Amino acid sequence: MIDLYRDREVGSVNTQQVEKETGVTRQNIRYYEKAGLLHPERDKGNAYRIYSEEDVEALKIIKMLRMLDMPLEDIRRVLEREETITEAVARQRELLLARQRQLKAAVDMCDRIRKEGDEKFNVDACLNQMEEMERQGSVFARIVEDYRKVARMEEKREICFHVERKAEHPKDIIKEVEKYGEANGLDIQRIKGEKGAVFFLDGEKYEAKTVRLRKSDIRDGKKYLVLCRRCCSPEAERAEVHMEPGRMKFFQAVHMIVRNIGRQKQKSVLNILVCIVSISLAAFYQTNIDSCRQQRDELDQIYTIRGEVWNYNGGVNSGLKIGEQYASALRESPYISELQESVDLCGTAGEAETYVQAKGINCLAAAQLRDRDLAWEPGMNEETFLKGERPDCCIADDRFLSENGLKIGDTLCAQMFYYTETEDALGLTAEPLGAVRMEIVGSGDMAAEGALLCPLRAVRSRFEENGAVYMPSRMSFALESGKHLDAFKREMDQAGFMEVTDGSGAAGYYKGNALVIDDSAYLEALENVEKNMRFLQAFYPLALLLMMAVGYIISYLLMQNRRMEMAIMQALGTGKHRIAFQIFAEHVTVAAMGCLFGASFALAAGIGNGISVLKAAGLFLLCYSMGTWISLMITGKFSVIAALMGKERG
């Protein structure tokens, strides 16, 4: 690697020799001179340019960096030692990579246009896409460039170094500064006639002062710190970087955060490790809470709460007389699904007037049947049968059809009856419902349910036509969700339903006015899940306080060795609020990095799902930030003078 800064003896070569040795044309050499990159001397006799070995070496470096397409301004900073070649080349590499991406996008656009051809080519669409790509790229490049400008300005703003003895007089302070400049290759120029310790460094004016360090800040026995701050107004700094005040302050804060995190590497790594452990534990805790909630929500898929109408002494649940107020309450309830309703009928059918049991049903499940259990007439199924579009139809038992010589498609004549309570409410009696002619549209094995099944809509219409009071014989249902169990029970209480009471008398034996809800298994499972949730939630505030305490304790411990730094920043004119914000942002940034690593670790270890881990990370970062802010408020209450004098207690 070329050592640009090693000392060389001054040679005596002219322009022609420089051209031959470097391969740079005379015109380009003159151009670099006008740009201020080369400063050859003049021969006193003939005024010809005389190039030293250092000038030749600088020209070679200029040629090399220009071949890397580096701007002249960046090359000037390298030659004037404002940054090293390594730093400049690293930055140029990023710019070249960005340009490479832009070129790739341009090549891709060319390929797209070529594939679409002239017929499908849309100039507006292509132009809009290219302008959007250019806009996005320029915004990012401007952000990066602005940050670099501010970073370079901030690096020049302050210089600090430790010394063994206290220098109170400006002359003594300047001597220490000159020693430091000599040791580090800096061009320090003392300014005469100034009252304070003022000097020039690379054409910039600086003022120096000395402060005593606390015992914990002393390095290698050096008890004092020399602070050198550039004498430049905020307006001049903004003019230097050509930036608005708000934008410049933002990049200054970002640079301060990045620089301090870099300075506190070990502590930052320790902080991140603590955050990873905390996030993992918080994610485990949050996952358990979310798991309980998920189990509670999934109970509806595991348990189906079913209910039936019974008589009030729990004797029967079919062959009942369910009053309209109870039936309507069940039909109109928003919490019910799979309502099954049927009414028992009887009658005589066929030429032989065979006695038959019949039912009106609102669904096949009300007769313990499924669609596939039946044979249907072509074009007929459960849906069309129950809609009542063909009211004079029925489903017949296979055995009934066989005994009466009937088949699907035949017409059946029957005299139908319905059941009603006797006057003493101790029994049932049959009342006529009229003669009907029904087409047999389906058949199946229904020995347990009766010989005939009719659509409930058609049956209710016959009740109305004959002036009879329709009362269902059996009703059962399933709740849509266990979450609505309490609301459903309240609704049924208001409708007048009673609880089943064992041992009641026989009076009103057939009245269907009580509900039996099979919810014991659901309630037991719900109680177990909610017991776990209550246990976890009881410690939730404690978990939040612990996370806040982690932020407070870590911040407090890390802040103990930074009081001197805060005091120096205040002594140099930085406001308290800005210092607090910068340190707060630094701690929160490190915590956010810890949250990111902790969340990645938790997901990789299978501790929880993405949502649970995200919740845990968000809560931890919030609590950590609150703890950090409290720590800053407490730690920030100290005397600047005492801290600078080394008397502030740690």
C-alpha positions as CSV (number, residue, x, y, z in Angstrom):
1,M,0.0,0.0,0.0
2,I,1.3,3.5,-0.9
3,D,2.2,5.6,2.2
4,L,1.0,9.0,1.2
5,Y,2.2,10.7,4.3
6,R,5.8,9.5,4.6
7,D,8.5,12.2,4.4
8,R,10.3,12.5,1.1
9,E,13.2,14.5,-0.2
10,V,12.2,17.2,-2.6
11,G,13.3,16.4,-6.2
12,S,13.5,18.6,-9.3
13,V,11.4,17.3,-12.2
14,N,9.5,19.3,-14.9
15,T,6.1,18.9,-16.5
16,Q,7.4,16.7,-19.3
17,Q,9.1,14.3,-16.9
18,V,5.9,14.1,-14.7
19,E,3.9,13.3,-17.8
20,K,6.2,10.5,-18.7
21,E,6.4,9.0,-15.2
22,T,2.7,9.2,-14.3
23,G,1.0,8.9,-17.7
24,V,-1.2,12.0,-16.9
25,T,-1.4,14.5,-19.8
26,R,-0.2,18.1,-19.4
27,Q,-3.8,19.4,-19.7
28,N,-5.0,17.2,-16.9
29,I,-2.0,18.2,-14.7
30,R,-3.0,21.9,-15.2
31,Y,-6.6,21.0,-14.4
32,Y,-5.6,19.4,-11.1
33,E,-3.5,22.4,-10.3
34,K,-6.4,24.8,-10.9
35,A,-8.6,22.5,-8.7
36,G,-6.2,23.0,-5.9
37,L,-5.0,19.4,-5.8
38,L,-1.4,20.1,-6.8
39,H,0.8,23.0,-5.6
40,P,4.2,22.8,-7.6
41,E,6.9,25.4,-6.9
42,R,8.2,27.8,-9.6
43,D,11.8,28.0,-10.8
44,K,13.1,31.4,-9.7
45,G,15.1,31.8,-12.9
46,N,12.6,30.9,-15.6
47,A,9.3,30.4,-13.7
48,Y,8.9,26.9,-14.9
49,R,7.0,24.5,-12.7
50,I,9.1,22.2,-10.5
51,Y,7.4,19.1,-9.1
52,S,8.7,17.4,-6.0
53,E,8.6,13.7,-5.4
54,E,5.6,14.3,-3.1
55,D,3.8,16.1,-6.0
56,V,4.5,13.2,-8.3
57,E,3.2,10.7,-5.7
58,A,0.1,12.8,-5.1
59,L,-0.5,12.9,-8.9
60,K,-0.3,9.1,-9.0
61,I,-2.9,8.9,-6.2
62,I,-5.1,11.4,-8.0
63,K,-4.9,9.3,-11.2
64,M,-5.7,6.1,-9.3
65,L,-8.7,7.6,-7.4
66,R,-10.0,9.2,-10.6
67,M,-9.9,5.8,-12.3
68,L,-12.2,4.7,-9.4
69,D,-14.5,7.6,-10.5
70,M,-14.0,9.4,-7.2
71,P,-15.0,13.1,-7.2
72,L,-12.3,15.7,-6.9
73,E,-13.6,17.0,-3.6
74,D,-13.2,13.6,-2.0
75,I,-9.7,13.3,-3.5
76,R,-8.9,16.7,-2.0
77,R,-9.9,15.5,1.5
78,V,-7.5,12.5,1.1
79,L,-4.6,14.7,0.0
80,E,-5.2,17.2,2.8
81,R,-5.4,14.3,5.4
82,E,-9.0,15.0,6.3
83,E,-9.7,11.3,5.8
84,T,-7.6,8.3,4.9
85,I,-7.6,6.5,1.5
86,T,-9.3,3.5,3.1
87,E,-12.2,5.6,4.3
88,A,-12.5,7.4,1.0
89,V,-12.4,4.2,-1.0
90,A,-15.0,2.5,1.3
91,R,-17.4,5.4,0.7
92,Q,-16.7,5.3,-3.1
93,R,-17.4,1.6,-3.1
94,E,-20.9,2.3,-1.6
95,L,-21.6,4.9,-4.3
96,L,-20.4,2.5,-7.1
97,L,-22.7,-0.2,-5.7
98,A,-25.6,2.2,-5.7
99,R,-24.8,3.1,-9.3
100,Q,-24.5,-0.5,-10.2
101,R,-28.0,-1.1,-8.9
102,Q,-29.3,1.8,-10.9
103,L,-27.6,0.5,-14.1
104,K,-29.1,-3.0,-13.4
105,A,-32.5,-1.4,-13.1
106,A,-31.9,0.4,-16.4
107,V,-30.9,-2.8,-18.1
108,D,-34.0,-4.5,-16.8
109,M,-36.1,-1.7,-18.2
110,C,-34.5,-2.1,-21.6
111,D,-35.2,-5.9,-21.5
112,R,-38.8,-5.2,-20.6
113,I,-39.3,-2.7,-23.4
114,R,-37.6,-5.1,-25.9
115,K,-39.8,-8.0,-24.8
116,E,-43.0,-6.0,-25.0
117,G,-42.3,-4.9,-28.5
118,D,-43.6,-1.8,-30.3
119,E,-47.2,-2.9,-30.2
120,K,-47.5,-3.2,-26.4
121,F,-45.0,-0.4,-25.6
122,N,-46.5,2.3,-23.3
123,V,-44.2,5.3,-22.9
124,D,-46.2,6.8,-20.0
125,A,-46.1,3.6,-17.9
126,C,-42.4,3.1,-18.6
127,L,-41.6,6.8,-17.9
128,N,-43.5,6.8,-14.6
129,Q,-41.8,3.7,-13.4
130,M,-38.3,5.0,-14.3
131,E,-39.1,8.4,-12.6
132,E,-40.2,6.6,-9.4
133,M,-37.0,4.5,-9.4
134,E,-34.9,7.6,-9.9
135,R,-36.8,9.5,-7.1
136,Q,-36.3,6.6,-4.6
137,G,-32.7,6.3,-5.4
138,S,-32.0,10.1,-5.2
139,V,-33.8,10.3,-1.8
140,F,-31.7,7.6,-0.3
141,A,-28.4,8.9,-1.8
142,R,-29.2,12.4,-0.4
143,I,-29.9,11.0,3.1
144,V,-26.6,9.2,3.1
145,E,-24.6,12.2,1.7
146,D,-26.2,14.6,4.3
147,Y,-25.4,12.2,7.1
148,R,-21.8,12.0,6.0
149,K,-21.5,15.8,5.8
150,V,-22.8,16.2,9.3
151,A,-20.6,13.4,10.6
152,R,-17.5,15.1,9.1
153,M,-18.5,18.4,10.6
154,E,-19.1,16.8,14.1
155,E,-15.7,15.0,14.0
156,K,-14.0,18.4,13.5
157,R,-16.1,20.1,16.2
158,E,-14.4,18.8,19.3
159,I,-11.0,17.4,20.3
160,C,-10.4,15.9,23.7
161,F,-7.2,14.4,25.2
162,H,-5.8,13.6,28.7
163,V,-2.8,15.3,30.3
164,E,-0.9,14.6,33.6
165,R,-0.7,18.2,35.0
166,K,-3.2,20.9,35.2
167,A,-2.7,23.8,32.7
168,E,-4.5,26.9,33.9
169,H,-2.8,29.7,31.9
170,P,-3.7,29.9,28.2
171,K,0.0,29.6,27.2
172,D,0.3,26.4,29.2
173,I,-2.9,25.0,27.6
174,I,-1.6,25.9,24.1
175,K,1.7,24.1,24.9
176,E,-0.3,20.9,25.8
177,V,-2.2,21.3,22.6
178,E,1.0,21.7,20.5
179,K,2.4,18.5,22.2
180,Y,-0.7,16.7,21.3
181,G,-0.6,18.0,17.7
182,E,3.1,17.0,17.3
183,A,2.4,13.5,18.6
184,N,-0.6,13.0,16.2
185,G,0.7,14.8,13.1
186,L,-1.6,17.8,13.4
187,D,-0.7,21.3,12.1
188,I,-1.3,23.4,15.2
189,Q,-0.8,27.2,14.8
190,R,-0.9,29.4,17.8
191,I,-2.9,32.7,17.5
192,K,-1.2,35.6,19.1
193,G,-3.1,38.5,20.7
194,E,-6.0,36.4,21.9
195,K,-7.0,36.3,25.6
196,G,-7.9,32.6,25.8
197,A,-6.1,29.4,24.6
198,V,-7.0,29.9,20.9
199,F,-5.3,28.2,18.0
200,F,-5.8,27.2,14.3
201,L,-6.1,23.6,13.2
202,D,-6.4,23.0,9.4
203,G,-7.5,26.6,9.0
204,E,-10.2,26.2,11.6
205,K,-10.2,28.2,14.9
206,Y,-10.4,26.3,18.2
207,E,-10.5,27.3,21.8
208,A,-9.2,25.0,24.6
209,K,-9.8,24.6,28.3
210,T,-8.8,22.2,31.0
211,V,-11.0,20.3,33.5
212,R,-10.1,17.9,36.3
213,L,-11.4,14.3,36.0
214,R,-13.1,12.2,38.6
215,K,-11.1,9.2,40.0
216,S,-13.2,6.8,37.9
217,D,-12.3,8.7,34.7
218,I,-8.5,9.0,35.2
219,R,-6.5,7.1,32.6
220,D,-2.8,6.1,32.9
221,G,-2.4,8.6,35.8
222,K,-3.6,11.5,33.7
223,K,-5.9,13.5,35.9
224,Y,-6.9,16.3,33.6
225,L,-8.7,16.6,30.3
226,V,-8.1,19.3,27.6
227,L,-11.2,20.2,25.7
228,C,-10.8,21.9,22.3
229,R,-14.0,23.2,20.6
230,R,-14.2,24.7,17.2
231,C,-15.1,28.4,17.2
232,C,-18.0,28.3,14.8
233,S,-21.5,29.6,15.0
234,P,-24.5,27.4,14.3
235,E,-25.3,29.6,11.2
236,A,-21.8,29.0,9.9
237,E,-22.1,25.2,10.5
238,R,-25.4,25.2,8.6
239,A,-23.8,27.1,5.7
240,E,-20.9,24.6,5.7
241,V,-23.2,21.6,5.2
242,H,-25.9,23.5,3.2
243,M,-28.7,22.1,5.3
244,E,-31.9,23.2,7.1
245,P,-31.6,23.5,10.9
246,G,-34.1,20.7,11.7
247,R,-32.5,18.3,9.3
248,M,-29.0,19.1,10.6
249,K,-30.0,18.6,14.2
250,F,-31.6,15.2,13.3
251,F,-28.4,14.0,11.7
252,Q,-26.3,15.4,14.5
253,A,-28.4,13.3,17.0
254,V,-28.0,10.2,14.8
255,H,-24.3,10.7,14.6
256,M,-24.0,11.2,18.4
257,I,-26.0,8.0,19.0
258,V,-23.9,6.0,16.6
259,R,-20.6,7.4,17.9
260,N,-21.5,6.8,21.6
261,I,-22.7,3.2,20.9
262,G,-19.4,2.6,19.2
263,R,-17.5,4.1,22.2
264,Q,-19.4,2.0,24.7
265,K,-19.1,-1.3,22.8
266,Q,-18.7,-3.7,25.7
267,K,-21.5,-2.0,27.7
268,S,-23.7,-2.0,24.6
269,V,-23.1,-5.7,24.0
270,L,-23.9,-6.4,27.6
271,N,-27.1,-4.3,27.4
272,I,-28.1,-6.2,24.2
273,L,-27.6,-9.6,26.0
274,V,-29.7,-8.5,28.9
275,C,-32.4,-7.4,26.5
276,I,-32.2,-10.7,24.6
277,V,-32.8,-12.7,27.9
278,S,-35.5,-10.3,29.0
279,I,-37.3,-10.5,25.6
280,S,-37.1,-14.3,25.7
281,L,-38.7,-14.4,29.2
282,A,-41.3,-11.8,28.3
283,A,-42.1,-13.7,25.1
284,F,-42.5,-16.9,27.0
285,Y,-44.8,-15.1,29.5
286,Q,-46.8,-13.4,26.8
287,T,-47.1,-16.7,24.8
288,N,-48.6,-18.4,27.8
289,I,-51.2,-15.6,28.1
290,D,-52.0,-15.7,24.4
291,S,-52.2,-19.5,24.5
292,C,-54.8,-19.3,27.3
293,R,-56.8,-16.8,25.2
294,Q,-56.5,-19.0,22.2
295,Q,-57.7,-22.0,24.2
296,R,-60.6,-20.0,25.4
297,D,-61.5,-19.0,21.9
298,E,-61.2,-22.5,20.6
299,L,-63.5,-24.0,23.2
300,D,-66.4,-23.4,20.8
301,Q,-64.7,-25.7,18.3
302,I,-64.1,-28.4,20.9
303,Y,-67.4,-28.3,22.8
304,T,-70.9,-27.8,21.4
305,I,-73.4,-26.5,23.9
306,R,-76.7,-28.1,23.2
307,G,-80.1,-27.6,24.9
308,E,-83.6,-29.1,24.8
309,V,-87.1,-28.1,25.9
310,W,-88.4,-30.4,28.7
311,N,-91.3,-30.4,31.0
312,Y,-90.7,-28.8,34.3
313,N,-90.2,-32.0,36.3
314,G,-87.7,-33.4,33.8
315,G,-89.9,-36.3,32.8
316,V,-90.0,-36.0,29.0
317,N,-88.5,-34.0,26.2
318,S,-90.8,-35.1,23.4
319,G,-94.5,-35.3,22.8
320,L,-94.7,-32.0,24.6
321,K,-97.0,-29.0,24.1
322,I,-94.6,-26.0,23.8
323,G,-96.3,-22.7,24.1
324,E,-95.9,-20.0,21.4
325,Q,-94.1,-17.7,23.8
326,Y,-91.4,-20.3,24.4
327,A,-91.2,-21.5,20.8
328,S,-90.9,-17.9,19.5
329,A,-88.2,-17.0,22.0
330,L,-86.1,-19.9,20.7
331,R,-86.8,-19.2,17.0
332,E,-85.9,-15.5,17.4
333,S,-82.8,-15.8,19.6
334,P,-79.6,-14.5,17.9
335,Y,-77.5,-16.9,19.9
336,I,-79.0,-20.2,18.6
337,S,-77.9,-22.3,15.6
338,E,-79.1,-25.7,14.5
339,L,-82.6,-25.3,15.8
340,Q,-84.6,-28.5,15.5
341,E,-88.4,-28.3,15.8
342,S,-91.0,-31.0,15.2
343,V,-94.7,-31.6,15.9
344,D,-96.3,-35.0,16.5
345,L,-99.3,-36.0,14.4
346,C,-101.3,-39.2,13.8
347,G,-103.9,-40.4,11.4
348,T,-105.3,-43.0,9.1
349,A,-103.9,-43.5,5.6
350,G,-104.6,-45.5,2.5
351,E,-107.6,-47.5,1.4
352,A,-107.2,-49.7,4.4
353,E,-107.2,-46.7,6.7
354,T,-104.0,-47.9,8.4
355,Y,-103.2,-46.1,11.6
356,V,-99.9,-44.1,11.2
357,Q,-97.7,-41.9,13.3
358,A,-96.6,-38.7,11.5
359,K,-94.4,-35.7,12.2
360,G,-93.9,-32.2,10.9
361,I,-90.2,-31.3,10.9
362,N,-88.1,-28.3,10.1
363,C,-85.0,-30.3,9.3
364,L,-84.1,-34.0,8.8
365,A,-82.0,-33.9,12.0
366,A,-85.3,-33.3,13.9
367,A,-86.2,-36.9,12.9
368,Q,-82.7,-38.2,13.5
369,L,-82.1,-38.6,9.7
370,R,-79.6,-37.4,7.2
371,D,-80.1,-36.7,3.5
372,R,-78.0,-39.7,2.5
373,D,-80.3,-42.0,4.6
374,L,-83.2,-41.4,2.2
375,A,-84.1,-42.3,-1.4
376,W,-85.6,-39.2,-3.2
377,E,-87.7,-38.6,-6.1
378,P,-85.7,-37.2,-9.0
379,G,-85.3,-33.4,-8.5
380,M,-86.1,-33.6,-4.8
381,N,-83.7,-33.2,-1.9
382,E,-83.8,-32.0,1.8
383,E,-83.7,-28.4,0.8
384,T,-86.6,-28.4,-1.7
385,F,-88.6,-30.7,0.6
386,L,-88.3,-28.4,3.7
387,K,-89.0,-25.2,1.8
388,G,-92.5,-26.3,1.3
389,E,-92.6,-25.4,-2.4
390,R,-94.6,-28.6,-2.8
391,P,-96.7,-28.5,0.4
392,D,-98.7,-31.7,-0.3
393,C,-95.8,-34.1,-0.1
394,C,-94.3,-36.4,2.5
395,I,-91.5,-38.9,3.2
396,A,-92.7,-42.4,4.0
397,D,-91.2,-45.3,5.9
398,D,-90.0,-48.2,3.7
399,R,-91.9,-50.7,5.7
400,F,-95.1,-48.7,5.4
401,L,-94.7,-48.5,1.7
402,S,-94.1,-52.2,1.4
403,E,-97.2,-53.1,3.5
404,N,-99.5,-50.8,1.5
405,G,-98.1,-51.5,-1.9
406,L,-96.9,-47.9,-2.4
407,K,-93.8,-46.4,-3.9
408,I,-92.1,-43.0,-4.4
409,G,-94.2,-40.9,-6.7
410,D,-97.6,-42.3,-5.6
411,T,-100.2,-40.2,-4.0
412,L,-101.3,-41.0,-0.4
413,C,-104.7,-40.0,1.1
414,A,-104.8,-39.6,4.8
415,Q,-107.0,-38.2,7.6
416,M,-104.6,-36.3,10.0
417,F,-105.0,-35.5,13.7
418,Y,-102.9,-33.4,16.2
419,Y,-102.5,-33.8,19.9
420,T,-103.8,-31.5,22.6
421,E,-103.9,-31.6,26.4
422,T,-106.9,-32.9,28.2
423,E,-108.8,-30.5,30.4
424,D,-107.1,-31.8,33.6
425,A,-103.7,-31.4,31.9
426,L,-102.9,-35.0,32.8
427,G,-103.1,-36.5,29.3
428,L,-103.3,-35.9,25.6
429,T,-106.2,-36.3,23.2
430,A,-106.3,-36.3,19.3
431,E,-108.1,-33.6,17.4
432,P,-108.9,-33.7,13.6
433,L,-106.6,-31.6,11.3
434,G,-108.5,-32.6,8.1
435,A,-108.0,-34.8,5.1
436,V,-104.9,-34.4,2.9
437,R,-103.6,-35.8,-0.3
438,M,-99.8,-36.1,-0.3
439,E,-97.3,-37.2,-2.9
440,I,-94.6,-39.5,-1.6
441,V,-91.3,-37.8,-2.6
442,G,-88.9,-39.9,-0.5
443,S,-88.5,-43.0,1.6
444,G,-86.2,-44.4,4.3
445,D,-86.0,-46.5,7.5
446,M,-88.0,-44.4,9.9
447,A,-89.5,-47.0,12.2
448,A,-88.4,-45.1,15.3
449,E,-89.9,-41.8,14.1
450,G,-93.2,-42.8,12.6
451,A,-94.5,-43.7,9.2
452,L,-94.7,-40.2,7.6
453,L,-92.7,-37.0,7.7
454,C,-94.1,-33.7,6.4
455,P,-92.6,-30.3,5.9
456,L,-93.2,-28.2,9.0
457,R,-94.2,-25.2,7.0
458,A,-97.0,-27.1,5.3
459,V,-98.1,-28.6,8.7
460,R,-98.3,-25.1,10.3
461,S,-100.4,-23.9,7.3
462,R,-102.9,-26.7,7.9
463,F,-103.1,-25.7,11.6
464,E,-104.0,-22.2,10.5
465,E,-106.5,-23.3,7.9
466,N,-108.3,-25.4,10.5
467,G,-108.2,-22.8,13.3
468,A,-106.1,-25.0,15.5
469,V,-103.4,-23.8,17.8
470,Y,-99.9,-24.9,16.7
471,M,-97.6,-26.0,19.5
472,P,-94.4,-27.9,18.8
473,S,-93.9,-31.3,20.4
474,R,-90.1,-31.1,20.6
475,M,-87.4,-28.4,20.2
476,S,-83.7,-28.7,20.6
477,F,-80.8,-26.4,19.6
478,A,-77.1,-25.7,19.7
479,L,-75.5,-22.4,20.8
480,E,-73.4,-20.5,18.2
481,S,-70.7,-19.7,20.8
482,G,-70.1,-20.4,24.4
483,K,-69.3,-16.7,24.8
484,H,-73.0,-16.0,24.6
485,L,-74.1,-18.6,27.2
486,D,-74.8,-16.1,29.9
487,A,-76.7,-13.7,27.6
488,F,-78.7,-16.6,26.2
489,K,-79.7,-17.8,29.7
490,R,-80.8,-14.2,30.6
491,E,-82.9,-14.0,27.4
492,M,-84.6,-17.4,28.2
493,D,-85.3,-16.3,31.8
494,Q,-87.1,-13.2,30.4
495,A,-89.1,-15.5,28.0
496,G,-90.4,-17.4,31.1
497,F,-88.5,-20.7,30.8
498,M,-88.0,-22.5,34.1
499,E,-85.3,-24.8,35.4
500,V,-86.1,-28.5,35.6
501,T,-87.2,-29.5,39.2
502,D,-87.1,-33.2,40.0
503,G,-90.1,-34.7,41.9
504,S,-92.8,-32.3,40.7
505,G,-96.4,-33.4,40.4
506,A,-98.1,-34.8,37.4
507,A,-100.2,-31.7,36.6
508,G,-99.0,-30.0,33.4
509,Y,-96.9,-33.0,32.7
510,Y,-96.9,-32.3,28.9
511,K,-96.2,-28.6,29.1
512,G,-92.8,-27.8,27.6
513,N,-91.7,-24.8,29.7
514,A,-88.3,-25.8,31.0
515,L,-84.8,-25.8,29.5
516,V,-82.0,-28.3,30.0
517,I,-78.6,-27.0,28.7
518,D,-75.7,-29.4,28.5
519,D,-72.9,-26.9,29.4
520,S,-71.1,-28.7,32.2
521,A,-68.1,-29.9,30.1
522,Y,-67.7,-26.5,28.5
523,L,-67.9,-24.6,31.8
524,E,-65.4,-26.9,33.5
525,A,-62.9,-26.4,30.6
526,L,-63.6,-22.7,30.6
527,E,-63.0,-22.5,34.4
528,N,-59.6,-24.2,34.0
529,V,-58.5,-21.9,31.2
530,E,-59.7,-18.7,33.0
531,K,-58.0,-19.9,36.3
532,N,-54.7,-20.0,34.4
533,M,-55.4,-16.7,32.8
534,R,-56.2,-15.1,36.2
535,F,-53.0,-16.4,37.6
536,L,-50.9,-15.1,34.7
537,Q,-52.7,-11.7,34.6
538,A,-52.3,-11.3,38.4
539,F,-48.5,-11.1,37.8
540,Y,-48.8,-9.0,34.7
541,P,-48.3,-5.7,36.4
542,L,-45.3,-7.1,38.3
543,A,-43.8,-8.3,35.0
544,L,-44.2,-4.8,33.5
545,L,-42.6,-3.3,36.6
546,L,-39.7,-5.8,36.3
547,M,-39.2,-4.8,32.7
548,M,-39.2,-1.1,33.7
549,A,-36.8,-1.9,36.5
550,V,-34.5,-3.6,34.1
551,G,-34.4,-0.4,32.0
552,Y,-33.9,1.8,35.1
553,I,-31.2,-0.3,36.6
554,I,-29.2,-0.8,33.4
555,S,-29.5,2.9,32.5
556,Y,-28.6,4.0,36.0
557,L,-25.5,1.8,36.2
558,L,-24.4,2.8,32.7
559,M,-24.9,6.5,33.5
560,Q,-22.7,6.5,36.6
561,N,-19.6,6.7,34.5
562,R,-21.0,9.2,32.1
563,R,-21.7,12.1,34.4
564,M,-18.3,13.6,33.5
565,E,-19.3,13.3,29.8
566,M,-22.6,15.0,30.5
567,A,-20.9,17.8,32.5
568,I,-18.4,18.3,29.6
569,M,-21.3,18.5,27.1
570,Q,-23.0,21.1,29.3
571,A,-19.8,23.1,29.8
572,L,-19.4,23.2,26.0
573,G,-22.8,24.7,25.6
574,T,-25.1,21.7,24.9
575,G,-28.5,22.1,26.5
576,K,-29.7,19.7,29.3
577,H,-32.7,18.6,27.3
578,R,-30.7,17.8,24.2
579,I,-28.1,15.8,26.3
580,A,-31.0,13.9,27.9
581,F,-32.6,13.2,24.6
582,Q,-29.4,12.0,23.0
583,I,-28.5,9.6,25.8
584,F,-32.1,8.4,26.0
585,A,-32.2,7.8,22.2
586,E,-28.8,6.0,22.5
587,H,-30.1,3.6,25.2
588,V,-33.4,3.0,23.5
589,T,-31.6,2.3,20.2
590,V,-29.4,-0.3,21.9
591,A,-32.5,-1.7,23.6
592,A,-34.3,-1.8,20.2
593,M,-31.4,-3.8,18.8
594,G,-31.6,-6.1,21.7
595,C,-35.4,-6.5,21.1
596,L,-34.7,-7.4,17.5
597,F,-32.1,-10.0,18.4
598,G,-34.2,-11.3,21.3
599,A,-37.3,-11.6,19.1
600,S,-35.3,-13.5,16.5
601,F,-33.9,-15.8,19.1
602,A,-37.3,-16.4,20.6
603,L,-38.8,-17.3,17.2
604,A,-35.8,-19.5,16.3
605,A,-36.1,-21.3,19.7
606,G,-39.8,-21.8,19.2
607,I,-40.7,-19.9,22.4
608,G,-43.7,-18.2,20.9
609,N,-45.4,-17.2,17.7
610,G,-44.8,-13.9,15.8
611,I,-47.6,-12.0,17.4
612,S,-46.8,-13.0,21.0
613,V,-43.1,-12.2,20.5
614,L,-44.0,-8.8,18.9
615,K,-46.2,-7.9,21.8
616,A,-43.5,-8.9,24.3
617,A,-40.9,-6.9,22.4
618,G,-43.1,-3.8,22.2
619,L,-44.0,-4.0,25.9
620,F,-40.5,-4.5,26.9
621,L,-39.2,-1.6,24.8
622,L,-41.9,0.7,26.2
623,C,-41.2,-0.3,29.8
624,Y,-37.5,-0.1,29.3
625,S,-37.8,3.4,27.8
626,M,-39.8,4.6,30.7
627,G,-37.3,3.1,33.2
628,T,-34.5,4.8,31.2
629,W,-36.2,8.1,31.2
630,I,-36.7,8.0,35.0
631,S,-33.0,7.1,35.4
632,L,-32.0,10.1,33.3
633,M,-34.2,12.4,35.3
634,I,-32.6,11.2,38.6
635,T,-29.0,10.9,37.3
636,G,-29.2,14.2,35.5
637,K,-29.6,16.2,38.8
638,F,-26.0,16.9,39.5
639,S,-23.7,20.0,39.7
640,V,-21.8,20.6,36.5
641,I,-19.1,22.5,38.4
642,A,-18.7,19.7,41.0
643,A,-18.5,17.1,38.3
644,L,-15.9,19.1,36.3
645,M,-13.9,19.6,39.6
646,G,-14.1,15.8,40.3
647,K,-16.1,16.3,43.5
648,E,-19.4,14.8,42.3
649,R,-20.1,11.6,44.0
650,G,-20.5,8.6,41.7
